[in-house]
Amino acid sequence: MPRLRYITVGFLVMVALPLLAAGPTQKQEFVEARGSRLYVQIFGSGRPVVFLHGGLHHFDNSFPKQRDALARSFTVIGIDQRGHGRSPDDARPFSYQEMAEDTAEVIRQLGFGAVDVVGHSDGANVALKLARSHPELVRRVVAGSANLRAGLPPDELQARQRWSEQQLTEFLAKFEQRLPPSFRTDYQAATPDGAGHWNVLLAKSYRLWLTTVVMDAADLAAIQAPVLVIAGDKDFASLEETAEIYRGLRNAQLLIVPGAGHGTFSENAELVNLAIRQFLDAP
């Protein structure tokens, strides 16, 4: 989730799709889950690990440096949430809890049993909600760059939540100028909804980031699975908020990556991959 700073981010359906390069083994499919048609990729073999991407991203561009490295030892499962990547969108707003419920349904239908879950940014929020709501489906969680709340003063948050569509559109036109161009081009290359749907994705995502409380203390304390909390020391969420997540969990480890921002999974892949592997392989 890009930090919202005040001064200023079923049934299984098999389909034939072109293969991507360099996967150890690969299967691609769409899973119908609670009214969503979610694109799923599966690589490798071994204990199943579900990857949940960040906002405005999808599996391919959230975890390019984890996929093959971890698929040598694990079954890597990448899910594109509704409206992201190759998963088509619909008129419903985005919701962390709804994404968690969709993910739970995909896990059930794939039939792997309890899985490990690795999430980054919005995907980390979804992973924690999944572990909270469906402990029977989650063995361990890696939560990278998660947050507990929108990073705005209460009065500013309430004002933005009341913005008209016109006000939001005007704000997002300026907001997009601060995003890397690859955000839009990657989305447009993958989406089945057409290039023009980018503006819809951007608006729905920003509304999602205005979620007042993503998880509260009771939600964190109720998570039974072990959790590895990862963040950069210059991440969007403050170190204090990251520590609050870590301390609020009953069974957690904490990794603060020095000199890192929000891109720890791509910019610090060697360290992050080692930490993920050690955490998932622990007794």
GUZA-646260 format. One record per atom (N, C-alpha, C): residue number from 1; x, y, z. Coordinates in nm, 2 decimals, decimal comma. Layout:
N
i_x_y_z
NUM_X_Y_Z
...
// end
This chain:
283
i_x_y_z
1_0,08_-0,12_0,00
1_0,00_0,00_0,00
1_0,09_0,12_0,00
2_0,09_0,21_-0,10
2_0,16_0,33_-0,10
2_0,12_0,42_0,02
3_0,21_0,47_0,09
3_0,18_0,54_0,22
3_0,11_0,67_0,18
4_0,00_0,70_0,24
4_-0,09_0,82_0,21
4_-0,04_0,94_0,29
5_0,07_0,99_0,25
5_0,13_1,10_0,33
5_0,05_1,23_0,31
6_0,04_1,31_0,42
6_-0,04_1,43_0,42
6_0,02_1,53_0,33
7_0,15_1,54_0,31
7_0,21_1,64_0,23
7_0,20_1,60_0,08
8_0,19_1,49_0,06
8_0,19_1,47_-0,08
8_0,05_1,52_-0,13
9_0,08_0,74_-0,25
9_0,08_0,61_-0,32
9_-0,04_0,52_-0,30
10_-1,68_-2,13_-0,64
10_-1,64_-2,18_-0,74
10_-1,61_-2,32_-0,80
11_-1,52_-2,30_-0,91
11_-1,48_-2,42_-0,98
11_-1,35_-2,38_-1,06
12_-1,27_-2,48_-1,09
12_-1,15_-2,46_-1,16
12_-1,17_-2,47_-1,31
13_-1,11_-2,37_-1,38
13_-1,12_-2,36_-1,53
13_-0,98_-2,36_-1,59
14_-0,95_-2,47_-1,66
14_-0,82_-2,47_-1,72
14_-0,82_-2,40_-1,86
15_-0,72_-2,32_-1,89
15_-0,72_-2,25_-2,01
15_-0,59_-2,26_-2,08
16_-0,58_-2,25_-2,21
16_-0,46_-2,25_-2,28
16_-0,41_-2,11_-2,30
17_-0,29_-2,08_-2,24
17_-0,23_-1,95_-2,25
17_-0,08_-1,97_-2,28
18_-0,02_-1,87_-2,35
18_0,12_-1,87_-2,38
18_0,20_-1,88_-2,25
19_0,31_-1,96_-2,26
19_0,39_-1,98_-2,14
19_0,49_-1,86_-2,13
20_0,52_-1,82_-2,00
20_0,62_-1,72_-1,98
20_0,76_-1,79_-1,98
21_0,86_-1,71_-1,99
21_0,99_-1,77_-2,00
21_1,05_-1,81_-1,87
22_1,13_-1,91_-1,87
22_1,22_-1,95_-1,76
22_1,16_-2,01_-1,64
23_1,03_-2,05_-1,64
23_0,98_-2,11_-1,52
23_1,03_-2,25_-1,50
24_1,06_-2,30_-1,38
24_1,10_-2,44_-1,36
24_1,00_-2,54_-1,41
25_0,88_-2,52_-1,37
25_0,76_-2,59_-1,43
25_0,65_-2,49_-1,42
26_0,55_-2,50_-1,50
26_0,44_-2,40_-1,50
26_0,31_-2,45_-1,54
27_0,21_-2,41_-1,47
27_0,07_-2,43_-1,50
27_0,00_-2,29_-1,49
28_-0,09_-2,26_-1,58
28_-0,17_-2,14_-1,57
28_-0,31_-2,17_-1,58
29_-0,39_-2,11_-1,50
29_-0,54_-2,13_-1,49
29_-0,61_-2,02_-1,44
30_-0,74_-2,02_-1,46
30_-0,83_-1,92_-1,40
30_-0,92_-2,00_-1,30
31_-0,94_-1,94_-1,18
31_-1,02_-2,00_-1,08
31_-1,14_-1,90_-1,05
32_-1,26_-1,96_-1,06
32_-1,38_-1,88_-1,03
32_-1,40_-1,88_-0,88
33_-1,39_-1,77_-0,82
33_-1,40_-1,76_-0,67
33_-1,49_-1,64_-0,63
34_-1,61_-1,68_-0,58
34_-1,70_-1,58_-0,52
34_-1,73_-1,46_-0,62
35_-1,75_-1,50_-0,74
35_-1,78_-1,40_-0,84
35_-1,67_-1,34_-0,91
36_-1,54_-1,37_-0,87
36_-1,42_-1,32_-0,93
36_-1,36_-1,43_-1,01
37_-1,30_-1,39_-1,12
37_-1,23_-1,49_-1,21
37_-1,08_-1,46_-1,20
38_-1,01_-1,53_-1,11
38_-0,87_-1,50_-1,07
38_-0,77_-1,58_-1,15
39_-0,67_-1,51_-1,20
39_-0,56_-1,58_-1,28
39_-0,46_-1,63_-1,18
40_-0,42_-1,76_-1,20
40_-0,33_-1,83_-1,11
40_-0,22_-1,89_-1,19
41_-0,09_-1,87_-1,14
41_0,02_-1,94_-1,20
41_0,08_-2,03_-1,09
42_0,13_-2,15_-1,14
42_0,19_-2,24_-1,04
42_0,33_-2,29_-1,10
43_0,43_-2,28_-1,02
43_0,57_-2,32_-1,06
43_0,63_-2,41_-0,96
44_0,72_-2,50_-1,00
44_0,80_-2,58_-0,91
44_0,72_-2,69_-0,85
45_0,78_-2,74_-0,74
45_0,72_-2,85_-0,66
45_0,77_-2,85_-0,52
46_0,70_-2,91_-0,43
46_0,73_-2,90_-0,29
46_0,62_-2,84_-0,21
47_0,65_-2,80_-0,09
47_0,54_-2,74_-0,01
47_0,49_-2,61_-0,07
48_0,35_-2,59_-0,07
48_0,29_-2,48_-0,14
48_0,31_-2,35_-0,07
49_0,35_-2,25_-0,15
49_0,36_-2,11_-0,10
49_0,29_-2,02_-0,20
50_0,19_-1,95_-0,14
50_0,10_-1,86_-0,22
50_0,16_-1,72_-0,21
51_0,18_-1,65_-0,32
51_0,23_-1,51_-0,33
51_0,12_-1,42_-0,36
52_0,11_-1,31_-0,28
52_0,01_-1,21_-0,29
52_0,07_-1,07_-0,32
53_0,04_-1,01_-0,43
53_0,11_-0,90_-0,49
53_0,06_-0,77_-0,42
54_0,14_-0,66_-0,45
54_0,11_-0,53_-0,40
54_0,01_-0,45_-0,48
55_-0,03_-0,33_-0,44
55_-0,12_-0,25_-0,51
55_-0,07_-0,20_-0,64
56_-0,16_-0,20_-0,74
56_-0,13_-0,16_-0,88
56_-0,04_-0,26_-0,95
57_-0,01_-0,37_-0,88
57_0,08_-0,47_-0,94
57_0,01_-0,60_-0,96
58_0,08_-0,70_-1,00
58_0,03_-0,84_-1,01
58_0,14_-0,93_-0,98
59_0,12_-1,06_-0,98
59_0,23_-1,15_-0,94
59_0,35_-1,14_-1,02
60_0,34_-1,12_-1,15
60_0,46_-1,12_-1,24
60_0,56_-1,00_-1,20
61_0,50_-0,89_-1,18
61_0,59_-0,77_-1,15
61_0,61_-0,74_-1,00
62_0,54_-0,82_-0,91
62_0,57_-0,80_-0,77
62_0,68_-0,90_-0,72
63_0,69_-1,01_-0,79
63_0,78_-1,12_-0,73
63_0,87_-1,18_-0,84
64_0,93_-1,10_-0,93
64_1,01_-1,15_-1,04
64_1,14_-1,22_-0,99
65_1,19_-1,17_-0,87
65_1,31_-1,23_-0,81
65_1,29_-1,33_-0,71
66_1,16_-1,37_-0,68
66_1,13_-1,47_-0,59
66_1,09_-1,60_-0,66
67_1,02_-1,58_-0,77
67_0,95_-1,69_-0,84
67_1,05_-1,81_-0,86
68_1,15_-1,80_-0,95
68_1,23_-1,91_-0,98
68_1,32_-1,95_-0,87
69_1,37_-1,86_-0,79
69_1,45_-1,89_-0,68
69_1,39_-1,98_-0,58
70_1,26_-1,96_-0,55
70_1,19_-2,04_-0,45
70_1,12_-2,16_-0,51
71_1,10_-2,15_-0,64
71_1,03_-2,27_-0,71
71_1,12_-2,39_-0,72
72_1,25_-2,37_-0,69
72_1,34_-2,48_-0,69
72_1,32_-2,57_-0,57
73_1,25_-2,52_-0,47
73_1,23_-2,60_-0,34
73_1,08_-2,60_-0,30
74_1,00_-2,51_-0,36
74_0,86_-2,50_-0,32
74_0,77_-2,50_-0,44
75_0,64_-2,53_-0,42
75_0,54_-2,50_-0,52
75_0,50_-2,36_-0,51
76_0,54_-2,27_-0,60
76_0,51_-2,13_-0,60
76_0,38_-2,10_-0,67
77_0,28_-2,04_-0,60
77_0,15_-2,01_-0,65
77_0,13_-1,86_-0,65
78_0,12_-1,81_-0,77
78_0,09_-1,66_-0,78
78_-0,05_-1,63_-0,82
79_-0,11_-1,55_-0,74
79_-0,25_-1,51_-0,77
79_-0,26_-1,36_-0,80
80_-0,33_-1,33_-0,91
80_-0,36_-1,19_-0,95
80_-0,50_-1,16_-0,89
81_-0,51_-1,07_-0,80
81_-0,64_-1,03_-0,74
81_-0,73_-0,97_-0,85
82_-0,86_-0,97_-0,82
82_-0,96_-0,91_-0,91
82_-0,92_-0,77_-0,96
83_-0,92_-0,75_-1,09
83_-0,88_-0,62_-1,14
83_-0,74_-0,59_-1,16
84_-0,65_-0,69_-1,12
84_-0,51_-0,67_-1,13
84_-0,45_-0,78_-1,22
85_-0,35_-0,74_-1,30
85_-0,28_-0,84_-1,39
85_-0,38_-0,89_-1,49
86_-0,39_-1,02_-1,50
86_-0,47_-1,09_-1,59
86_-0,61_-1,12_-1,54
87_-0,64_-1,09_-1,42
87_-0,77_-1,11_-1,36
87_-0,87_-1,00_-1,39
88_-0,98_-1,03_-1,46
88_-1,07_-0,92_-1,50
88_-1,13_-0,85_-1,38
89_-1,17_-0,73_-1,39
89_-1,23_-0,65_-1,29
89_-1,39_-0,65_-1,30
90_-1,46_-0,60_-1,21
90_-1,60_-0,58_-1,22
90_-1,63_-0,45_-1,14
91_-1,76_-0,42_-1,11
91_-1,80_-0,29_-1,06
91_-1,77_-0,28_-0,91
92_-1,74_-0,39_-0,84
92_-1,73_-0,38_-0,70
92_-1,60_-0,31_-0,65
93_-1,61_-0,24_-0,54
93_-1,49_-0,17_-0,49
93_-1,39_-0,28_-0,44
94_-1,26_-0,23_-0,42
94_-1,16_-0,32_-0,37
94_-1,17_-0,32_-0,21
95_-1,14_-0,43_-0,15
95_-1,15_-0,45_-0,01
95_-1,05_-0,55_0,03
96_-0,97_-0,52_0,14
96_-0,87_-0,62_0,18
96_-0,94_-0,75_0,23
97_-1,05_-0,74_0,30
97_-1,12_-0,86_0,35
97_-1,17_-0,94_0,23
98_-1,23_-0,87_0,13
98_-1,28_-0,94_0,01
98_-1,17_-1,01_-0,06
99_-1,06_-0,95_-0,07
99_-0,94_-1,01_-0,14
99_-0,90_-1,14_-0,06
100_-0,90_-1,13_0,07
100_-0,87_-1,24_0,16
100_-0,96_-1,36_0,14
101_-1,09_-1,32_0,13
101_-1,19_-1,43_0,11
101_-1,18_-1,49_-0,03
102_-1,15_-1,41_-0,13
102_-1,13_-1,47_-0,27
102_-1,00_-1,56_-0,26
103_-0,90_-1,52_-0,20
103_-0,78_-1,60_-0,19
103_-0,80_-1,73_-0,11
104_-0,88_-1,72_-0,01
104_-0,92_-1,85_0,06
104_-0,99_-1,95_-0,03
105_-1,08_-1,89_-0,11
105_-1,15_-1,98_-0,20
105_-1,06_-2,04_-0,31
106_-0,96_-1,97_-0,36
106_-0,87_-2,02_-0,45
106_-0,79_-2,13_-0,38
107_-0,74_-2,11_-0,26
107_-0,66_-2,21_-0,19
107_-0,74_-2,34_-0,18
108_-0,86_-2,33_-0,14
108_-0,95_-2,44_-0,12
108_-0,96_-2,52_-0,25
109_-0,99_-2,45_-0,36
109_-1,01_-2,51_-0,49
109_-0,88_-2,58_-0,54
110_-0,77_-2,52_-0,52
110_-0,64_-2,58_-0,57
110_-0,61_-2,71_-0,49
111_-0,66_-2,73_-0,37
111_-0,65_-2,85_-0,30
111_-0,52_-2,88_-0,24
112_-0,44_-2,78_-0,21
112_-0,31_-2,80_-0,15
112_-0,31_-2,82_0,00
113_-0,43_-2,80_0,06
113_-0,44_-2,79_0,21
113_-0,38_-2,66_0,26
114_-0,33_-2,66_0,38
114_-0,27_-2,54_0,44
114_-0,15_-2,50_0,37
115_-0,13_-2,37_0,34
115_-0,02_-2,32_0,26
115_0,05_-2,22_0,34
116_0,18_-2,19_0,30
116_0,25_-2,07_0,34
116_0,21_-1,96_0,25
117_0,21_-1,84_0,31
117_0,17_-1,72_0,23
117_0,27_-1,61_0,24
118_0,31_-1,56_0,13
118_0,40_-1,45_0,12
118_0,33_-1,33_0,05
119_0,32_-1,22_0,12
119_0,26_-1,10_0,07
119_0,34_-0,98_0,08
120_0,33_-0,89_-0,01
120_0,40_-0,76_-0,01
120_0,30_-0,64_-0,02
121_0,32_-0,55_0,07
121_0,24_-0,42_0,06
121_0,09_-0,46_0,08
122_0,00_-0,42_-0,01
122_-0,14_-0,46_-0,01
122_-0,15_-0,61_0,01
123_-0,06_-0,69_-0,05
123_-0,07_-0,83_-0,04
123_-0,03_-0,88_0,10
124_0,05_-0,81_0,17
124_0,08_-0,84_0,31
124_-0,04_-0,82_0,40
125_-0,11_-0,71_0,37
125_-0,24_-0,69_0,45
125_-0,34_-0,80_0,42
126_-0,35_-0,84_0,30
126_-0,44_-0,95_0,26
126_-0,39_-1,08_0,33
127_-0,26_-1,11_0,33
127_-0,21_-1,23_0,39
127_-0,24_-1,23_0,54
128_-0,23_-1,12_0,61
128_-0,26_-1,12_0,75
128_-0,41_-1,14_0,78
129_-0,49_-1,08_0,69
129_-0,64_-1,10_0,71
129_-0,68_-1,24_0,68
130_-0,61_-1,30_0,58
130_-0,64_-1,44_0,55
130_-0,60_-1,53_0,67
131_-0,49_-1,50_0,73
131_-0,45_-1,58_0,85
131_-0,54_-1,56_0,96
132_-0,59_-1,44_0,98
132_-0,69_-1,41_1,08
132_-0,82_-1,48_1,06
133_-0,87_-1,48_0,94
133_-1,01_-1,53_0,91
133_-1,01_-1,68_0,88
134_-0,90_-1,73_0,83
134_-0,90_-1,87_0,79
134_-0,77_-1,94_0,83
135_-0,76_-1,96_0,96
135_-0,63_-2,02_1,02
135_-0,61_-2,16_0,97
136_-0,72_-2,23_0,93
136_-0,70_-2,37_0,88
136_-0,63_-2,37_0,74
137_-0,62_-2,26_0,67
137_-0,57_-2,26_0,54
137_-0,42_-2,21_0,54
138_-0,37_-2,16_0,65
138_-0,25_-2,09_0,66
138_-0,15_-2,15_0,76
139_-0,03_-2,19_0,71
139_0,07_-2,25_0,79
139_0,16_-2,14_0,85
140_0,22_-2,06_0,76
140_0,31_-1,95_0,80
140_0,28_-1,83_0,71
141_0,32_-1,71_0,75
141_0,30_-1,59_0,68
141_0,43_-1,51_0,67
142_0,46_-1,46_0,55
142_0,56_-1,36_0,54
142_0,49_-1,23_0,50
143_0,50_-1,13_0,58
143_0,43_-1,00_0,56
143_0,53_-0,89_0,53
144_0,55_-0,85_0,41
144_0,64_-0,75_0,37
144_0,57_-0,62_0,35
145_0,62_-0,51_0,42
145_0,57_-0,38_0,41
145_0,42_-0,36_0,43
146_0,37_-0,43_0,53
146_0,23_-0,42_0,57
146_0,21_-0,29_0,64
147_0,08_-0,25_0,66
147_0,04_-0,14_0,74
147_-0,09_-0,16_0,81
148_-0,11_-0,09_0,92
148_-0,23_-0,11_1,00
148_-0,34_0,00_0,97
149_-0,30_0,11_0,91
149_-0,40_0,22_0,89
149_-0,35_0,31_0,78
150_-0,44_0,39_0,73
150_-0,40_0,49_0,63
150_-0,31_0,60_0,70
151_-0,21_0,64_0,63
151_-0,11_0,73_0,69
151_-0,15_0,88_0,68
152_-0,26_0,92_0,72
152_-0,31_1,05_0,71
152_-0,37_1,10_0,84
153_-0,36_1,23_0,88
153_-0,43_1,28_0,99
153_-0,58_1,25_0,98
154_-0,66_1,23_1,09
154_-0,80_1,19_1,08
154_-0,88_1,29_1,00
155_-0,86_1,42_1,01
155_-0,95_1,51_0,94
155_-0,92_1,51_0,79
156_-0,79_1,49_0,75
156_-0,76_1,48_0,61
156_-0,81_1,35_0,55
157_-0,80_1,24_0,63
157_-0,85_1,11_0,58
157_-1,00_1,12_0,56
158_-1,08_1,18_0,65
158_-1,22_1,19_0,63
158_-1,25_1,28_0,51
159_-1,18_1,38_0,49
159_-1,20_1,47_0,38
159_-1,18_1,39_0,25
160_-1,08_1,32_0,24
160_-1,05_1,24_0,12
160_-1,15_1,13_0,10
161_-1,20_1,07_0,20
161_-1,30_0,96_0,19
161_-1,43_1,02_0,13
162_-1,45_1,15_0,15
162_-1,57_1,22_0,10
162_-1,56_1,28_-0,04
163_-1,44_1,27_-0,09
163_-1,41_1,33_-0,22
163_-1,51_1,29_-0,33
164_-1,55_1,38_-0,41
164_-1,63_1,34_-0,53
164_-1,55_1,27_-0,63
165_-1,61_1,21_-0,73
165_-1,53_1,14_-0,84
165_-1,44_1,25_-0,91
166_-1,49_1,37_-0,93
166_-1,42_1,47_-0,99
166_-1,29_1,51_-0,91
167_-1,31_1,53_-0,78
167_-1,20_1,56_-0,69
167_-1,09_1,45_-0,70
168_-1,14_1,32_-0,69
168_-1,05_1,21_-0,69
168_-0,97_1,21_-0,83
169_-1,04_1,23_-0,94
169_-0,98_1,22_-1,07
169_-0,87_1,33_-1,08
170_-0,90_1,45_-1,03
170_-0,80_1,56_-1,04
170_-0,68_1,53_-0,95
171_-0,70_1,47_-0,83
171_-0,59_1,43_-0,75
171_-0,51_1,32_-0,81
172_-0,57_1,22_-0,87
172_-0,50_1,11_-0,92
172_-0,42_1,14_-1,05
173_-0,46_1,24_-1,12
173_-0,39_1,29_-1,24
173_-0,25_1,34_-1,19
174_-0,24_1,40_-1,08
174_-0,11_1,45_-1,03
174_-0,04_1,34_-0,96
175_-0,11_1,25_-0,89
175_-0,06_1,14_-0,82
175_0,02_1,05_-0,91
176_-0,04_1,02_-1,03
176_0,02_0,93_-1,12
176_0,15_0,98_-1,17
177_0,17_1,11_-1,18
177_0,30_1,16_-1,23
177_0,41_1,12_-1,14
178_0,38_1,08_-1,01
178_0,49_1,04_-0,92
178_0,51_0,89_-0,92
179_0,43_0,82_-1,00
179_0,45_0,67_-1,01
179_0,55_0,64_-1,12
180_0,63_0,53_-1,11
180_0,71_0,49_-1,22
180_0,62_0,46_-1,34
181_0,66_0,49_-1,46
181_0,58_0,46_-1,58
181_0,55_0,31_-1,60
182_0,63_0,23_-1,54
182_0,61_0,08_-1,56
182_0,48_0,04_-1,49
183_0,44_0,11_-1,39
183_0,31_0,07_-1,32
183_0,20_0,06_-1,43
184_0,19_0,17_-1,51
184_0,08_0,17_-1,61
184_0,11_0,07_-1,72
185_0,23_0,07_-1,77
185_0,26_-0,01_-1,89
185_0,25_-0,16_-1,86
186_0,30_-0,20_-1,74
186_0,29_-0,34_-1,70
186_0,14_-0,38_-1,69
187_0,06_-0,29_-1,63
187_-0,08_-0,32_-1,62
187_-0,15_-0,34_-1,75
188_-0,12_-0,24_-1,84
188_-0,19_-0,24_-1,97
188_-0,14_-0,36_-2,06
189_-0,02_-0,41_-2,04
189_0,02_-0,53_-2,11
189_-0,04_-0,66_-2,07
190_-0,09_-0,66_-1,94
190_-0,15_-0,78_-1,89
190_-0,30_-0,78_-1,88
191_-0,37_-0,67_-1,86
191_-0,51_-0,67_-1,83
191_-0,60_-0,71_-1,94
192_-0,70_-0,79_-1,91
192_-0,81_-0,82_-2,01
192_-0,91_-0,71_-2,02
193_-0,90_-0,61_-1,94
193_-1,00_-0,50_-1,93
193_-0,98_-0,38_-2,03
194_-0,87_-0,39_-2,10
194_-0,84_-0,28_-2,19
194_-0,75_-0,17_-2,12
195_-0,67_-0,10_-2,20
195_-0,58_0,00_-2,15
195_-0,64_0,11_-2,07
196_-0,76_0,15_-2,11
196_-0,83_0,26_-2,05
196_-0,88_0,22_-1,91
197_-0,88_0,10_-1,87
197_-0,92_0,06_-1,73
197_-0,82_0,10_-1,63
198_-0,70_0,14_-1,67
198_-0,60_0,18_-1,57
198_-0,65_0,29_-1,48
199_-0,73_0,38_-1,53
199_-0,78_0,49_-1,45
199_-0,88_0,44_-1,34
200_-0,95_0,34_-1,38
200_-1,04_0,27_-1,29
200_-0,97_0,20_-1,18
201_-0,86_0,13_-1,22
201_-0,78_0,06_-1,12
201_-0,72_0,16_-1,02
202_-0,67_0,27_-1,07
202_-0,60_0,37_-0,99
202_-0,70_0,43_-0,89
203_-0,82_0,46_-0,93
203_-0,92_0,52_-0,84
203_-0,96_0,42_-0,74
204_-0,99_0,29_-0,78
204_-1,03_0,19_-0,68
204_-0,92_0,16_-0,58
205_-0,80_0,16_-0,63
205_-0,69_0,13_-0,54
205_-0,67_0,24_-0,44
206_-0,68_0,37_-0,48
206_-0,66_0,48_-0,39
206_-0,78_0,48_-0,28
207_-0,90_0,44_-0,33
207_-1,01_0,43_-0,23
207_-0,97_0,32_-0,13
208_-0,91_0,21_-0,17
208_-0,87_0,10_-0,08
208_-0,77_0,16_0,02
209_-0,67_0,24_-0,03
209_-0,57_0,29_0,06
209_-0,62_0,38_0,16
210_-0,74_0,43_0,15
210_-0,81_0,52_0,25
210_-0,88_0,44_0,36
211_-0,86_0,31_0,36
211_-0,92_0,22_0,46
211_-0,87_0,28_0,60
212_-0,96_0,31_0,68
212_-0,92_0,37_0,81
212_-0,84_0,28_0,90
213_-0,89_0,16_0,92
213_-0,81_0,06_1,00
213_-0,81_-0,07_0,92
214_-0,69_-0,11_0,88
214_-0,67_-0,23_0,81
214_-0,69_-0,35_0,90
215_-0,61_-0,35_1,01
215_-0,62_-0,45_1,12
215_-0,60_-0,38_1,25
216_-0,68_-0,42_1,35
216_-0,66_-0,37_1,49
216_-0,58_-0,47_1,58
217_-0,56_-0,43_1,70
217_-0,48_-0,51_1,79
217_-0,54_-0,65_1,81
218_-0,68_-0,65_1,82
218_-0,74_-0,78_1,84
218_-0,72_-0,87_1,73
219_-0,73_-0,82_1,60
219_-0,70_-0,90_1,48
219_-0,56_-0,96_1,49
220_-0,46_-0,88_1,51
220_-0,33_-0,92_1,52
220_-0,31_-1,03_1,62
221_-0,36_-1,01_1,74
221_-0,35_-1,11_1,85
221_-0,41_-1,24_1,82
222_-0,51_-1,24_1,73
222_-0,59_-1,36_1,70
222_-0,52_-1,45_1,60
223_-0,42_-1,40_1,53
223_-0,35_-1,47_1,43
223_-0,27_-1,58_1,49
224_-0,29_-1,70_1,46
224_-0,22_-1,82_1,52
224_-0,09_-1,86_1,45
225_-0,09_-1,83_1,32
225_0,03_-1,88_1,24
225_0,15_-1,79_1,27
226_0,27_-1,85_1,27
226_0,39_-1,77_1,28
226_0,40_-1,68_1,16
227_0,45_-1,56_1,19
227_0,46_-1,45_1,09
227_0,60_-1,39_1,09
228_0,66_-1,38_0,97
228_0,78_-1,30_0,95
228_0,75_-1,17_0,90
229_0,77_-1,06_0,98
229_0,74_-0,93_0,94
229_0,87_-0,87_0,87
230_0,86_-0,82_0,75
230_0,97_-0,76_0,68
230_0,93_-0,62_0,64
231_1,03_-0,53_0,65
231_1,01_-0,39_0,61
231_1,15_-0,33_0,59
232_1,15_-0,23_0,50
232_1,27_-0,15_0,49
232_1,28_-0,04_0,59
233_1,40_0,00_0,63
233_1,40_0,11_0,73
233_1,36_0,24_0,68
234_1,33_0,25_0,55
234_1,28_0,37_0,49
234_1,15_0,34_0,42
235_1,08_0,25_0,47
235_0,95_0,20_0,40
235_0,84_0,30_0,42
236_0,73_0,28_0,35
236_0,61_0,37_0,36
236_0,56_0,38_0,50
237_0,54_0,26_0,56
237_0,50_0,26_0,70
237_0,62_0,29_0,79
238_0,59_0,36_0,90
238_0,70_0,39_0,99
238_0,75_0,27_1,06
239_0,87_0,28_1,11
239_0,93_0,17_1,19
239_0,84_0,14_1,31
240_0,78_0,25_1,37
240_0,70_0,23_1,48
240_0,57_0,15_1,45
241_0,52_0,18_1,33
241_0,40_0,10_1,29
241_0,44_-0,05_1,26
242_0,55_-0,07_1,20
242_0,60_-0,20_1,17
242_0,62_-0,28_1,30
243_0,68_-0,21_1,40
243_0,71_-0,27_1,53
243_0,57_-0,30_1,60
244_0,47_-0,22_1,58
244_0,34_-0,24_1,63
244_0,28_-0,37_1,58
245_0,30_-0,39_1,45
245_0,25_-0,52_1,39
245_0,33_-0,64_1,45
246_0,46_-0,63_1,46
246_0,54_-0,73_1,51
246_0,50_-0,76_1,66
247_0,49_-0,66_1,74
247_0,46_-0,68_1,88
247_0,32_-0,73_1,90
248_0,23_-0,70_1,81
248_0,09_-0,74_1,82
248_0,06_-0,88_1,79
249_0,15_-0,95_1,72
249_0,14_-1,09_1,68
249_0,19_-1,18_1,79
250_0,12_-1,29_1,81
250_0,16_-1,38_1,92
250_0,29_-1,46_1,89
251_0,32_-1,48_1,76
251_0,43_-1,56_1,72
251_0,50_-1,50_1,60
252_0,59_-1,41_1,62
252_0,64_-1,33_1,51
252_0,79_-1,32_1,51
253_0,85_-1,29_1,40
253_0,99_-1,25_1,38
253_0,99_-1,12_1,30
254_1,10_-1,05_1,31
254_1,11_-0,92_1,25
254_1,24_-0,90_1,18
255_1,23_-0,86_1,05
255_1,35_-0,83_0,97
255_1,33_-0,68_0,92
256_1,42_-0,59_0,96
256_1,42_-0,46_0,91
256_1,54_-0,45_0,81
257_1,52_-0,43_0,69
257_1,62_-0,43_0,59
257_1,69_-0,29_0,58
258_1,82_-0,28_0,61
258_1,88_-0,15_0,62
258_1,89_-0,08_0,48
259_1,88_0,05_0,48
259_1,89_0,12_0,36
259_1,79_0,09_0,25
260_1,67_0,04_0,29
260_1,57_-0,01_0,20
260_1,44_0,07_0,21
261_1,37_0,09_0,10
261_1,24_0,15_0,10
261_1,13_0,05_0,09
262_1,03_0,08_0,00
262_0,92_-0,01_-0,02
262_0,95_-0,13_-0,11
263_1,06_-0,12_-0,18
263_1,09_-0,22_-0,28
263_1,18_-0,33_-0,24
264_1,17_-0,38_-0,11
264_1,26_-0,48_-0,05
264_1,27_-0,61_-0,13
265_1,15_-0,65_-0,18
265_1,15_-0,78_-0,25
265_1,22_-0,78_-0,38
266_1,23_-0,67_-0,45
266_1,31_-0,66_-0,57
266_1,45_-0,60_-0,56
267_1,46_-0,50_-0,47
267_1,59_-0,43_-0,46
267_1,68_-0,51_-0,36
268_1,63_-0,59_-0,27
268_1,71_-0,66_-0,17
268_1,67_-0,81_-0,18
269_1,66_-0,86_-0,30
269_1,61_-0,99_-0,32
269_1,69_-1,10_-0,25
270_1,82_-1,09_-0,26
270_1,90_-1,20_-0,20
270_1,88_-1,22_-0,05
271_1,88_-1,10_0,02
271_1,86_-1,11_0,16
271_1,71_-1,15_0,19
272_1,62_-1,10_0,12
272_1,48_-1,13_0,15
272_1,45_-1,28_0,12
273_1,50_-1,33_0,01
273_1,48_-1,47_-0,03
273_1,54_-1,57_0,07
274_1,66_-1,53_0,12
274_1,73_-1,61_0,23
274_1,64_-1,61_0,35
275_1,59_-1,50_0,39
275_1,51_-1,49_0,51
275_1,38_-1,57_0,49
276_1,31_-1,56_0,38
276_1,19_-1,63_0,35
276_1,22_-1,78_0,36
277_1,32_-1,82_0,29
277_1,35_-1,97_0,29
277_1,38_-2,02_0,43
278_1,46_-1,95_0,51
278_1,49_-2,00_0,64
278_1,37_-2,00_0,73
279_1,28_-1,90_0,72
279_1,16_-1,89_0,80
279_1,06_-2,01_0,76
280_1,04_-2,03_0,63
280_0,95_-2,13_0,59
280_1,00_-2,27_0,62
281_1,14_-2,29_0,62
281_1,19_-2,42_0,65
281_1,21_-2,45_0,80
282_1,19_-2,35_0,88
282_1,21_-2,37_1,03
282_1,11_-2,48_1,08
283_1,15_-2,55_1,18
283_1,07_-2,66_1,24
283_0,94_-2,59_1,29
// end
